[in-house]
Amino acid sequence: MKYSVVEIVRASKMLCAGFFYRIKFTAKLPDQNDDDALTFRARIYDGITRLKVKSIRVVNAPATSPITGAPAVSPDCC
């Protein structure tokens, strides 16, 4: 499924041998209205030698969501 970002709700960064970003955003599928967008939380590590998505989670997904019950994406730790 290919989601499009509707809005960045909140973003913060922290310094730790690179930068650690926490981003909360809404995204929707191409055939959905903006009102149907889901809220996601992402954690991204932008280190000195690499960029890594640590996790992406859906926040309060409705029961009709195509990804309800899907586990969070949690790659290996940096």
mmCIF file of the N, C-alpha and C atoms, coordinates in Angstrom:
data_MODEL
# 
_entry.id   MODEL 
# 
loop_
_atom_site.group_PDB 
_atom_site.id 
_atom_site.type_symbol 
_atom_site.label_atom_id 
_atom_site.label_alt_id 
_atom_site.label_comp_id 
_atom_site.label_asym_id 
_atom_site.label_entity_id 
_atom_site.label_seq_id 
_atom_site.pdbx_PDB_ins_code 
_atom_site.Cartn_x 
_atom_site.Cartn_y 
_atom_site.Cartn_z 
_atom_site.occupancy 
_atom_site.B_iso_or_equiv 
_atom_site.pdbx_formal_charge 
_atom_site.auth_seq_id 
_atom_site.auth_comp_id 
_atom_site.auth_asym_id 
_atom_site.auth_atom_id 
_atom_site.pdbx_PDB_model_num 
ATOM 1   N N  . MET A 1 1  ? 0.834   -1.175 0.000  1.00 0.00 ? 1  MET A N  1 
ATOM 2   C CA . MET A 1 1  ? 0.000   0.000  0.000  1.00 0.00 ? 1  MET A CA 1 
ATOM 3   C C  . MET A 1 1  ? 0.884   1.246  0.000  1.00 0.00 ? 1  MET A C  1 
ATOM 4   N N  . LYS A 1 2  ? 0.540   2.183  -0.819 1.00 0.00 ? 2  LYS A N  1 
ATOM 5   C CA . LYS A 1 2  ? 1.327   3.406  -0.913 1.00 0.00 ? 2  LYS A CA 1 
ATOM 6   C C  . LYS A 1 2  ? 0.525   4.567  -0.326 1.00 0.00 ? 2  LYS A C  1 
ATOM 7   N N  . TYR A 1 3  ? 0.973   5.057  0.825  1.00 0.00 ? 3  TYR A N  1 
ATOM 8   C CA . TYR A 1 3  ? 0.315   6.164  1.507  1.00 0.00 ? 3  TYR A CA 1 
ATOM 9   C C  . TYR A 1 3  ? 0.934   7.490  1.092  1.00 0.00 ? 3  TYR A C  1 
ATOM 10  N N  . SER A 1 4  ? 0.124   8.536  1.125  1.00 0.00 ? 4  SER A N  1 
ATOM 11  C CA . SER A 1 4  ? 0.595   9.902  0.876  1.00 0.00 ? 4  SER A CA 1 
ATOM 12  C C  . SER A 1 4  ? 0.453   10.690 2.160  1.00 0.00 ? 4  SER A C  1 
ATOM 13  N N  . VAL A 1 5  ? 1.453   11.477 2.497  1.00 0.00 ? 5  VAL A N  1 
ATOM 14  C CA . VAL A 1 5  ? 1.403   12.291 3.711  1.00 0.00 ? 5  VAL A CA 1 
ATOM 15  C C  . VAL A 1 5  ? 0.421   13.442 3.497  1.00 0.00 ? 5  VAL A C  1 
ATOM 16  N N  . VAL A 1 6  ? -0.471  13.621 4.480  1.00 0.00 ? 6  VAL A N  1 
ATOM 17  C CA . VAL A 1 6  ? -1.449  14.703 4.439  1.00 0.00 ? 6  VAL A CA 1 
ATOM 18  C C  . VAL A 1 6  ? -0.934  15.885 5.246  1.00 0.00 ? 6  VAL A C  1 
ATOM 19  N N  . GLU A 1 7  ? -0.428  15.604 6.456  1.00 0.00 ? 7  GLU A N  1 
ATOM 20  C CA . GLU A 1 7  ? -0.001  16.680 7.346  1.00 0.00 ? 7  GLU A CA 1 
ATOM 21  C C  . GLU A 1 7  ? 1.055   16.176 8.325  1.00 0.00 ? 7  GLU A C  1 
ATOM 22  N N  . ILE A 1 8  ? 2.054   16.996 8.592  1.00 0.00 ? 8  ILE A N  1 
ATOM 23  C CA . ILE A 1 8  ? 3.001   16.728 9.670  1.00 0.00 ? 8  ILE A CA 1 
ATOM 24  C C  . ILE A 1 8  ? 2.391   17.345 10.923 1.00 0.00 ? 8  ILE A C  1 
ATOM 25  N N  . VAL A 1 9  ? 2.056   16.510 11.898 1.00 0.00 ? 9  VAL A N  1 
ATOM 26  C CA . VAL A 1 9  ? 1.400   16.975 13.115 1.00 0.00 ? 9  VAL A CA 1 
ATOM 27  C C  . VAL A 1 9  ? 2.426   17.520 14.102 1.00 0.00 ? 9  VAL A C  1 
ATOM 28  N N  . ARG A 1 10 ? 3.522   16.802 14.245 1.00 0.00 ? 10 ARG A N  1 
ATOM 29  C CA . ARG A 1 10 ? 4.533   17.183 15.224 1.00 0.00 ? 10 ARG A CA 1 
ATOM 30  C C  . ARG A 1 10 ? 5.859   16.530 14.844 1.00 0.00 ? 10 ARG A C  1 
ATOM 31  N N  . ALA A 1 11 ? 6.942   17.243 15.089 1.00 0.00 ? 11 ALA A N  1 
ATOM 32  C CA . ALA A 1 11 ? 8.265   16.672 14.820 1.00 0.00 ? 11 ALA A CA 1 
ATOM 33  C C  . ALA A 1 11 ? 9.252   17.208 15.844 1.00 0.00 ? 11 ALA A C  1 
ATOM 34  N N  . SER A 1 12 ? 10.176  16.353 16.236 1.00 0.00 ? 12 SER A N  1 
ATOM 35  C CA . SER A 1 12 ? 11.231  16.787 17.151 1.00 0.00 ? 12 SER A CA 1 
ATOM 36  C C  . SER A 1 12 ? 12.503  16.033 16.794 1.00 0.00 ? 12 SER A C  1 
ATOM 37  N N  . LYS A 1 13 ? 13.648  16.598 17.193 1.00 0.00 ? 13 LYS A N  1 
ATOM 38  C CA . LYS A 1 13 ? 14.906  15.901 16.965 1.00 0.00 ? 13 LYS A CA 1 
ATOM 39  C C  . LYS A 1 13 ? 15.781  16.027 18.196 1.00 0.00 ? 13 LYS A C  1 
ATOM 40  N N  . MET A 1 14 ? 16.654  15.040 18.341 1.00 0.00 ? 14 MET A N  1 
ATOM 41  C CA . MET A 1 14 ? 17.537  14.963 19.495 1.00 0.00 ? 14 MET A CA 1 
ATOM 42  C C  . MET A 1 14 ? 18.932  14.600 18.976 1.00 0.00 ? 14 MET A C  1 
ATOM 43  N N  . LEU A 1 15 ? 19.944  15.165 19.563 1.00 0.00 ? 15 LEU A N  1 
ATOM 44  C CA . LEU A 1 15 ? 21.315  14.890 19.163 1.00 0.00 ? 15 LEU A CA 1 
ATOM 45  C C  . LEU A 1 15 ? 21.838  13.658 19.894 1.00 0.00 ? 15 LEU A C  1 
ATOM 46  N N  . CYS A 1 16 ? 22.376  12.691 19.139 1.00 0.00 ? 16 CYS A N  1 
ATOM 47  C CA . CYS A 1 16 ? 22.967  11.485 19.745 1.00 0.00 ? 16 CYS A CA 1 
ATOM 48  C C  . CYS A 1 16 ? 23.842  10.789 18.704 1.00 0.00 ? 16 CYS A C  1 
ATOM 49  N N  . ALA A 1 17 ? 25.072  11.229 18.566 1.00 0.00 ? 17 ALA A N  1 
ATOM 50  C CA . ALA A 1 17 ? 25.983  10.702 17.539 1.00 0.00 ? 17 ALA A CA 1 
ATOM 51  C C  . ALA A 1 17 ? 25.301  10.743 16.174 1.00 0.00 ? 17 ALA A C  1 
ATOM 52  N N  . GLY A 1 18 ? 24.656  11.815 15.916 1.00 0.00 ? 18 GLY A N  1 
ATOM 53  C CA . GLY A 1 18 ? 23.820  12.014 14.743 1.00 0.00 ? 18 GLY A CA 1 
ATOM 54  C C  . GLY A 1 18 ? 22.537  12.657 15.255 1.00 0.00 ? 18 GLY A C  1 
ATOM 55  N N  . PHE A 1 19 ? 21.449  12.433 14.577 1.00 0.00 ? 19 PHE A N  1 
ATOM 56  C CA . PHE A 1 19 ? 20.163  12.966 15.020 1.00 0.00 ? 19 PHE A CA 1 
ATOM 57  C C  . PHE A 1 19 ? 19.131  11.858 15.104 1.00 0.00 ? 19 PHE A C  1 
ATOM 58  N N  . PHE A 1 20 ? 18.275  11.937 16.108 1.00 0.00 ? 20 PHE A N  1 
ATOM 59  C CA . PHE A 1 20 ? 17.175  11.002 16.298 1.00 0.00 ? 20 PHE A CA 1 
ATOM 60  C C  . PHE A 1 20 ? 15.890  11.820 16.155 1.00 0.00 ? 20 PHE A C  1 
ATOM 61  N N  . TYR A 1 21 ? 15.074  11.490 15.155 1.00 0.00 ? 21 TYR A N  1 
ATOM 62  C CA . TYR A 1 21 ? 13.848  12.229 14.870 1.00 0.00 ? 21 TYR A CA 1 
ATOM 63  C C  . TYR A 1 21 ? 12.630  11.442 15.327 1.00 0.00 ? 21 TYR A C  1 
ATOM 64  N N  . ARG A 1 22 ? 11.659  12.149 15.863 1.00 0.00 ? 22 ARG A N  1 
ATOM 65  C CA . ARG A 1 22 ? 10.339  11.590 16.166 1.00 0.00 ? 22 ARG A CA 1 
ATOM 66  C C  . ARG A 1 22 ? 9.331   12.436 15.406 1.00 0.00 ? 22 ARG A C  1 
ATOM 67  N N  . ILE A 1 23 ? 8.573   11.791 14.535 1.00 0.00 ? 23 ILE A N  1 
ATOM 68  C CA . ILE A 1 23 ? 7.645   12.507 13.662 1.00 0.00 ? 23 ILE A CA 1 
ATOM 69  C C  . ILE A 1 23 ? 6.261   11.888 13.782 1.00 0.00 ? 23 ILE A C  1 
ATOM 70  N N  . LYS A 1 24 ? 5.267   12.720 14.009 1.00 0.00 ? 24 LYS A N  1 
ATOM 71  C CA . LYS A 1 24 ? 3.870   12.291 14.028 1.00 0.00 ? 24 LYS A CA 1 
ATOM 72  C C  . LYS A 1 24 ? 3.207   12.937 12.818 1.00 0.00 ? 24 LYS A C  1 
ATOM 73  N N  . PHE A 1 25 ? 2.571   12.117 11.970 1.00 0.00 ? 25 PHE A N  1 
ATOM 74  C CA . PHE A 1 25 ? 1.992   12.641 10.740 1.00 0.00 ? 25 PHE A CA 1 
ATOM 75  C C  . PHE A 1 25 ? 0.724   11.880 10.376 1.00 0.00 ? 25 PHE A C  1 
ATOM 76  N N  . THR A 1 26 ? -0.085  12.480 9.520  1.00 0.00 ? 26 THR A N  1 
ATOM 77  C CA . THR A 1 26 ? -1.257  11.793 8.994  1.00 0.00 ? 26 THR A CA 1 
ATOM 78  C C  . THR A 1 26 ? -0.978  11.445 7.542  1.00 0.00 ? 26 THR A C  1 
ATOM 79  N N  . ALA A 1 27 ? -1.500  10.297 7.110  1.00 0.00 ? 27 ALA A N  1 
ATOM 80  C CA . ALA A 1 27 ? -1.309  9.832  5.735  1.00 0.00 ? 27 ALA A CA 1 
ATOM 81  C C  . ALA A 1 27 ? -2.548  9.078  5.290  1.00 0.00 ? 27 ALA A C  1 
ATOM 82  N N  . LYS A 1 28 ? -2.749  9.035  3.987  1.00 0.00 ? 28 LYS A N  1 
ATOM 83  C CA . LYS A 1 28 ? -3.938  8.376  3.432  1.00 0.00 ? 28 LYS A CA 1 
ATOM 84  C C  . LYS A 1 28 ? -3.566  7.612  2.174  1.00 0.00 ? 28 LYS A C  1 
ATOM 85  N N  . LEU A 1 29 ? -4.433  6.695  1.802  1.00 0.00 ? 29 LEU A N  1 
ATOM 86  C CA . LEU A 1 29 ? -4.289  5.983  0.543  1.00 0.00 ? 29 LEU A CA 1 
ATOM 87  C C  . LEU A 1 29 ? -4.767  6.900  -0.585 1.00 0.00 ? 29 LEU A C  1 
ATOM 88  N N  . PRO A 1 30 ? -4.336  6.667  -1.817 1.00 0.00 ? 30 PRO A N  1 
ATOM 89  C CA . PRO A 1 30 ? -4.704  7.565  -2.921 1.00 0.00 ? 30 PRO A CA 1 
ATOM 90  C C  . PRO A 1 30 ? -6.207  7.722  -3.132 1.00 0.00 ? 30 PRO A C  1 
ATOM 91  N N  . ASP A 1 31 ? -6.988  6.694  -2.862 1.00 0.00 ? 31 ASP A N  1 
ATOM 92  C CA . ASP A 1 31 ? -8.437  6.766  -3.102 1.00 0.00 ? 31 ASP A CA 1 
ATOM 93  C C  . ASP A 1 31 ? -9.233  7.263  -1.892 1.00 0.00 ? 31 ASP A C  1 
ATOM 94  N N  . GLN A 1 32 ? -8.574  7.720  -0.844 1.00 0.00 ? 32 GLN A N  1 
ATOM 95  C CA . GLN A 1 32 ? -9.248  8.195  0.366  1.00 0.00 ? 32 GLN A CA 1 
ATOM 96  C C  . GLN A 1 32 ? -9.279  9.722  0.419  1.00 0.00 ? 32 GLN A C  1 
ATOM 97  N N  . ASN A 1 33 ? -10.253 10.232 1.183  1.00 0.00 ? 33 ASN A N  1 
ATOM 98  C CA . ASN A 1 33 ? -10.316 11.661 1.469  1.00 0.00 ? 33 ASN A CA 1 
ATOM 99  C C  . ASN A 1 33 ? -9.318  11.977 2.576  1.00 0.00 ? 33 ASN A C  1 
ATOM 100 N N  . ASP A 1 34 ? -8.949  13.256 2.699  1.00 0.00 ? 34 ASP A N  1 
ATOM 101 C CA . ASP A 1 34 ? -8.048  13.671 3.770  1.00 0.00 ? 34 ASP A CA 1 
ATOM 102 C C  . ASP A 1 34 ? -8.627  13.371 5.144  1.00 0.00 ? 34 ASP A C  1 
ATOM 103 N N  . ASP A 1 35 ? -9.965  13.397 5.262  1.00 0.00 ? 35 ASP A N  1 
ATOM 104 C CA . ASP A 1 35 ? -10.622 13.116 6.546  1.00 0.00 ? 35 ASP A CA 1 
ATOM 105 C C  . ASP A 1 35 ? -10.447 11.665 6.987  1.00 0.00 ? 35 ASP A C  1 
ATOM 106 N N  . ASP A 1 36 ? -10.132 10.782 6.065  1.00 0.00 ? 36 ASP A N  1 
ATOM 107 C CA . ASP A 1 36 ? -9.955  9.357  6.372  1.00 0.00 ? 36 ASP A CA 1 
ATOM 108 C C  . ASP A 1 36 ? -8.501  8.998  6.679  1.00 0.00 ? 36 ASP A C  1 
ATOM 109 N N  . ALA A 1 37 ? -7.636  9.984  6.749  1.00 0.00 ? 37 ALA A N  1 
ATOM 110 C CA . ALA A 1 37 ? -6.209  9.741  6.965  1.00 0.00 ? 37 ALA A CA 1 
ATOM 111 C C  . ALA A 1 37 ? -5.958  9.109  8.328  1.00 0.00 ? 37 ALA A C  1 
ATOM 112 N N  . LEU A 1 38 ? -4.975  8.238  8.377  1.00 0.00 ? 38 LEU A N  1 
ATOM 113 C CA . LEU A 1 38 ? -4.541  7.604  9.623  1.00 0.00 ? 38 LEU A CA 1 
ATOM 114 C C  . LEU A 1 38 ? -3.392  8.407  10.210 1.00 0.00 ? 38 LEU A C  1 
ATOM 115 N N  . THR A 1 39 ? -3.220  8.332  11.525 1.00 0.00 ? 39 THR A N  1 
ATOM 116 C CA . THR A 1 39 ? -2.113  9.003  12.187 1.00 0.00 ? 39 THR A CA 1 
ATOM 117 C C  . THR A 1 39 ? -1.003  7.991  12.442 1.00 0.00 ? 39 THR A C  1 
ATOM 118 N N  . PHE A 1 40 ? 0.213   8.356  12.082 1.00 0.00 ? 40 PHE A N  1 
ATOM 119 C CA . PHE A 1 40 ? 1.381   7.502  12.252 1.00 0.00 ? 40 PHE A CA 1 
ATOM 120 C C  . PHE A 1 40 ? 2.391   8.198  13.144 1.00 0.00 ? 40 PHE A C  1 
ATOM 121 N N  . ARG A 1 41 ? 3.228   7.399  13.804 1.00 0.00 ? 41 ARG A N  1 
ATOM 122 C CA . ARG A 1 41 ? 4.386   7.902  14.545 1.00 0.00 ? 41 ARG A CA 1 
ATOM 123 C C  . ARG A 1 41 ? 5.607   7.178  14.011 1.00 0.00 ? 41 ARG A C  1 
ATOM 124 N N  . ALA A 1 42 ? 6.615   7.952  13.669 1.00 0.00 ? 42 ALA A N  1 
ATOM 125 C CA . ALA A 1 42 ? 7.846   7.367  13.138 1.00 0.00 ? 42 ALA A CA 1 
ATOM 126 C C  . ALA A 1 42 ? 9.029   7.804  13.983 1.00 0.00 ? 42 ALA A C  1 
ATOM 127 N N  . ARG A 1 43 ? 9.992   6.899  14.122 1.00 0.00 ? 43 ARG A N  1 
ATOM 128 C CA . ARG A 1 43 ? 11.262  7.209  14.794 1.00 0.00 ? 43 ARG A CA 1 
ATOM 129 C C  . ARG A 1 43 ? 12.361  6.913  13.789 1.00 0.00 ? 43 ARG A C  1 
ATOM 130 N N  . ILE A 1 44 ? 13.197  7.906  13.531 1.00 0.00 ? 44 ILE A N  1 
ATOM 131 C CA . ILE A 1 44 ? 14.228  7.794  12.505 1.00 0.00 ? 44 ILE A CA 1 
ATOM 132 C C  . ILE A 1 44 ? 15.567  8.207  13.097 1.00 0.00 ? 44 ILE A C  1 
ATOM 133 N N  . TYR A 1 45 ? 16.590  7.408  12.829 1.00 0.00 ? 45 TYR A N  1 
ATOM 134 C CA . TYR A 1 45 ? 17.943  7.722  13.287 1.00 0.00 ? 45 TYR A CA 1 
ATOM 135 C C  . TYR A 1 45 ? 18.778  8.131  12.081 1.00 0.00 ? 45 TYR A C  1 
ATOM 136 N N  . ASP A 1 46 ? 19.319  9.326  12.105 1.00 0.00 ? 46 ASP A N  1 
ATOM 137 C CA . ASP A 1 46 ? 20.194  9.825  11.053 1.00 0.00 ? 46 ASP A CA 1 
ATOM 138 C C  . ASP A 1 46 ? 21.585  9.928  11.651 1.00 0.00 ? 46 ASP A C  1 
ATOM 139 N N  . GLY A 1 47 ? 22.305  8.832  11.591 1.00 0.00 ? 47 GLY A N  1 
ATOM 140 C CA . GLY A 1 47 ? 23.616  8.755  12.231 1.00 0.00 ? 47 GLY A CA 1 
ATOM 141 C C  . GLY A 1 47 ? 24.732  9.318  11.370 1.00 0.00 ? 47 GLY A C  1 
ATOM 142 N N  . ILE A 1 48 ? 25.920  9.235  11.888 1.00 0.00 ? 48 ILE A N  1 
ATOM 143 C CA . ILE A 1 48 ? 27.084  9.760  11.192 1.00 0.00 ? 48 ILE A CA 1 
ATOM 144 C C  . ILE A 1 48 ? 27.327  8.995  9.893  1.00 0.00 ? 48 ILE A C  1 
ATOM 145 N N  . THR A 1 49 ? 27.124  7.695  9.923  1.00 0.00 ? 49 THR A N  1 
ATOM 146 C CA . THR A 1 49 ? 27.399  6.884  8.733  1.00 0.00 ? 49 THR A CA 1 
ATOM 147 C C  . THR A 1 49 ? 26.169  6.266  8.081  1.00 0.00 ? 49 THR A C  1 
ATOM 148 N N  . ARG A 1 50 ? 24.978  6.414  8.683  1.00 0.00 ? 50 ARG A N  1 
ATOM 149 C CA . ARG A 1 50 ? 23.801  5.789  8.079  1.00 0.00 ? 50 ARG A CA 1 
ATOM 150 C C  . ARG A 1 50 ? 22.508  6.446  8.543  1.00 0.00 ? 50 ARG A C  1 
ATOM 151 N N  . LEU A 1 51 ? 21.480  6.208  7.751  1.00 0.00 ? 51 LEU A N  1 
ATOM 152 C CA . LEU A 1 51 ? 20.122  6.655  8.050  1.00 0.00 ? 51 LEU A CA 1 
ATOM 153 C C  . LEU A 1 51 ? 19.273  5.408  8.230  1.00 0.00 ? 51 LEU A C  1 
ATOM 154 N N  . LYS A 1 52 ? 18.512  5.344  9.322  1.00 0.00 ? 52 LYS A N  1 
ATOM 155 C CA . LYS A 1 52 ? 17.750  4.130  9.609  1.00 0.00 ? 52 LYS A CA 1 
ATOM 156 C C  . LYS A 1 52 ? 16.380  4.467  10.182 1.00 0.00 ? 52 LYS A C  1 
ATOM 157 N N  . VAL A 1 53 ? 15.334  3.877  9.611  1.00 0.00 ? 53 VAL A N  1 
ATOM 158 C CA . VAL A 1 53 ? 13.982  4.002  10.165 1.00 0.00 ? 53 VAL A CA 1 
ATOM 159 C C  . VAL A 1 53 ? 13.890  2.993  11.296 1.00 0.00 ? 53 VAL A C  1 
ATOM 160 N N  . LYS A 1 54 ? 13.719  3.486  12.521 1.00 0.00 ? 54 LYS A N  1 
ATOM 161 C CA . LYS A 1 54 ? 13.678  2.613  13.691 1.00 0.00 ? 54 LYS A CA 1 
ATOM 162 C C  . LYS A 1 54 ? 12.310  1.961  13.858 1.00 0.00 ? 54 LYS A C  1 
ATOM 163 N N  . SER A 1 55 ? 11.240  2.745  13.675 1.00 0.00 ? 55 SER A N  1 
ATOM 164 C CA . SER A 1 55 ? 9.899   2.182  13.783 1.00 0.00 ? 55 SER A CA 1 
ATOM 165 C C  . SER A 1 55 ? 8.881   3.127  13.165 1.00 0.00 ? 55 SER A C  1 
ATOM 166 N N  . ILE A 1 56 ? 7.782   2.538  12.715 1.00 0.00 ? 56 ILE A N  1 
ATOM 167 C CA . ILE A 1 56 ? 6.620   3.292  12.247 1.00 0.00 ? 56 ILE A CA 1 
ATOM 168 C C  . ILE A 1 56 ? 5.409   2.593  12.835 1.00 0.00 ? 56 ILE A C  1 
ATOM 169 N N  . ARG A 1 57 ? 4.575   3.362  13.514 1.00 0.00 ? 57 ARG A N  1 
ATOM 170 C CA . ARG A 1 57 ? 3.388   2.794  14.158 1.00 0.00 ? 57 ARG A CA 1 
ATOM 171 C C  . ARG A 1 57 ? 2.150   3.585  13.774 1.00 0.00 ? 57 ARG A C  1 
ATOM 172 N N  . VAL A 1 58 ? 1.027   2.874  13.676 1.00 0.00 ? 58 VAL A N  1 
ATOM 173 C CA . VAL A 1 58 ? -0.262  3.529  13.461 1.00 0.00 ? 58 VAL A CA 1 
ATOM 174 C C  . VAL A 1 58 ? -0.828  3.867  14.832 1.00 0.00 ? 58 VAL A C  1 
ATOM 175 N N  . VAL A 1 59 ? -1.322  5.078  14.990 1.00 0.00 ? 59 VAL A N  1 
ATOM 176 C CA . VAL A 1 59 ? -1.895  5.530  16.251 1.00 0.00 ? 59 VAL A CA 1 
ATOM 177 C C  . VAL A 1 59 ? -3.413  5.442  16.149 1.00 0.00 ? 59 VAL A C  1 
ATOM 178 N N  . ASN A 1 60 ? -4.040  4.671  17.029 1.00 0.00 ? 60 ASN A N  1 
ATOM 179 C CA . ASN A 1 60 ? -5.504  4.557  17.092 1.00 0.00 ? 60 ASN A CA 1 
ATOM 180 C C  . ASN A 1 60 ? -6.147  4.256  15.744 1.00 0.00 ? 60 ASN A C  1 
ATOM 181 N N  . ALA A 1 61 ? -5.726  3.183  15.102 1.00 0.00 ? 61 ALA A N  1 
ATOM 182 C CA . ALA A 1 61 ? -6.297  2.800  13.806 1.00 0.00 ? 61 ALA A CA 1 
ATOM 183 C C  . ALA A 1 61 ? -7.735  2.337  13.978 1.00 0.00 ? 61 ALA A C  1 
ATOM 184 N N  . PRO A 1 62 ? -8.663  2.816  13.128 1.00 0.00 ? 62 PRO A N  1 
ATOM 185 C CA . PRO A 1 62 ? -10.048 2.345  13.202 1.00 0.00 ? 62 PRO A CA 1 
ATOM 186 C C  . PRO A 1 62 ? -10.144 0.884  12.773 1.00 0.00 ? 62 PRO A C  1 
ATOM 187 N N  . ALA A 1 63 ? -11.207 0.212  13.181 1.00 0.00 ? 63 ALA A N  1 
ATOM 188 C CA . ALA A 1 63 ? -11.375 -1.211 12.875 1.00 0.00 ? 63 ALA A CA 1 
ATOM 189 C C  . ALA A 1 63 ? -11.455 -1.467 11.378 1.00 0.00 ? 63 ALA A C  1 
ATOM 190 N N  . THR A 1 64 ? -11.849 -0.473 10.588 1.00 0.00 ? 64 THR A N  1 
ATOM 191 C CA . THR A 1 64 ? -11.972 -0.650 9.143  1.00 0.00 ? 64 THR A CA 1 
ATOM 192 C C  . THR A 1 64 ? -10.676 -0.374 8.400  1.00 0.00 ? 64 THR A C  1 
ATOM 193 N N  . SER A 1 65 ? -9.627  -0.033 9.116  1.00 0.00 ? 65 SER A N  1 
ATOM 194 C CA . SER A 1 65 ? -8.345  0.270  8.486  1.00 0.00 ? 65 SER A CA 1 
ATOM 195 C C  . SER A 1 65 ? -7.762  -0.987 7.844  1.00 0.00 ? 65 SER A C  1 
ATOM 196 N N  . PRO A 1 66 ? -7.153  -0.843 6.653  1.00 0.00 ? 66 PRO A N  1 
ATOM 197 C CA . PRO A 1 66 ? -6.545  -2.016 6.014  1.00 0.00 ? 66 PRO A CA 1 
ATOM 198 C C  . PRO A 1 66 ? -5.324  -2.542 6.756  1.00 0.00 ? 66 PRO A C  1 
ATOM 199 N N  . ILE A 1 67 ? -4.781  -1.777 7.709  1.00 0.00 ? 67 ILE A N  1 
ATOM 200 C CA . ILE A 1 67 ? -3.593  -2.238 8.422  1.00 0.00 ? 67 ILE A CA 1 
ATOM 201 C C  . ILE A 1 67 ? -3.831  -2.406 9.915  1.00 0.00 ? 67 ILE A C  1 
ATOM 202 N N  . THR A 1 68 ? -5.089  -2.488 10.329 1.00 0.00 ? 68 THR A N  1 
ATOM 203 C CA . THR A 1 68 ? -5.380  -2.696 11.745 1.00 0.00 ? 68 THR A CA 1 
ATOM 204 C C  . THR A 1 68 ? -4.784  -4.020 12.199 1.00 0.00 ? 68 THR A C  1 
ATOM 205 N N  . GLY A 1 69 ? -4.148  -3.998 13.329 1.00 0.00 ? 69 GLY A N  1 
ATOM 206 C CA . GLY A 1 69 ? -3.581  -5.212 13.890 1.00 0.00 ? 69 GLY A CA 1 
ATOM 207 C C  . GLY A 1 69 ? -2.216  -5.553 13.331 1.00 0.00 ? 69 GLY A C  1 
ATOM 208 N N  . ALA A 1 70 ? -1.738  -4.765 12.373 1.00 0.00 ? 70 ALA A N  1 
ATOM 209 C CA . ALA A 1 70 ? -0.405  -5.035 11.838 1.00 0.00 ? 70 ALA A CA 1 
ATOM 210 C C  . ALA A 1 70 ? 0.644   -4.617 12.853 1.00 0.00 ? 70 ALA A C  1 
ATOM 211 N N  . PRO A 1 71 ? 1.673   -5.417 13.016 1.00 0.00 ? 71 PRO A N  1 
ATOM 212 C CA . PRO A 1 71 ? 2.721   -5.038 13.982 1.00 0.00 ? 71 PRO A CA 1 
ATOM 213 C C  . PRO A 1 71 ? 3.488   -3.815 13.499 1.00 0.00 ? 71 PRO A C  1 
ATOM 214 N N  . ALA A 1 72 ? 4.091   -3.128 14.420 1.00 0.00 ? 72 ALA A N  1 
ATOM 215 C CA . ALA A 1 72 ? 4.917   -1.972 14.063 1.00 0.00 ? 72 ALA A CA 1 
ATOM 216 C C  . ALA A 1 72 ? 6.155   -2.449 13.330 1.00 0.00 ? 72 ALA A C  1 
ATOM 217 N N  . VAL A 1 73 ? 6.637   -1.653 12.439 1.00 0.00 ? 73 VAL A N  1 
ATOM 218 C CA . VAL A 1 73 ? 7.884   -1.941 11.748 1.00 0.00 ? 73 VAL A CA 1 
ATOM 219 C C  . VAL A 1 73 ? 9.007   -1.560 12.693 1.00 0.00 ? 73 VAL A C  1 
ATOM 220 N N  . SER A 1 74 ? 9.793   -2.511 13.113 1.00 0.00 ? 74 SER A N  1 
ATOM 221 C CA . SER A 1 74 ? 10.872  -2.233 14.064 1.00 0.00 ? 74 SER A CA 1 
ATOM 222 C C  . SER A 1 74 ? 12.175  -2.868 13.590 1.00 0.00 ? 74 SER A C  1 
ATOM 223 N N  . PRO A 1 75 ? 12.920  -2.164 12.734 1.00 0.00 ? 75 PRO A N  1 
ATOM 224 C CA . PRO A 1 75 ? 14.210  -2.704 12.301 1.00 0.00 ? 75 PRO A CA 1 
ATOM 225 C C  . PRO A 1 75 ? 15.168  -2.843 13.467 1.00 0.00 ? 75 PRO A C  1 
ATOM 226 N N  . ASP A 1 76 ? 16.271  -3.498 13.233 1.00 0.00 ? 76 ASP A N  1 
ATOM 227 C CA . ASP A 1 76 ? 17.285  -3.681 14.272 1.00 0.00 ? 76 ASP A CA 1 
ATOM 228 C C  . ASP A 1 76 ? 17.736  -2.344 14.832 1.00 0.00 ? 76 ASP A C  1 
ATOM 229 N N  . CYS A 1 77 ? 18.177  -2.377 16.047 1.00 0.00 ? 77 CYS A N  1 
ATOM 230 C CA . CYS A 1 77 ? 18.671  -1.163 16.692 1.00 0.00 ? 77 CYS A CA 1 
ATOM 231 C C  . CYS A 1 77 ? 19.939  -0.693 16.005 1.00 0.00 ? 77 CYS A C  1 
ATOM 232 N N  . CYS A 1 78 ? 20.208  0.592  16.132 1.00 0.00 ? 78 CYS A N  1 
ATOM 233 C CA . CYS A 1 78 ? 21.429  1.156  15.526 1.00 0.00 ? 78 CYS A CA 1 
ATOM 234 C C  . CYS A 1 78 ? 22.598  0.609  16.277 1.00 0.00 ? 78 CYS A C  1 
# 
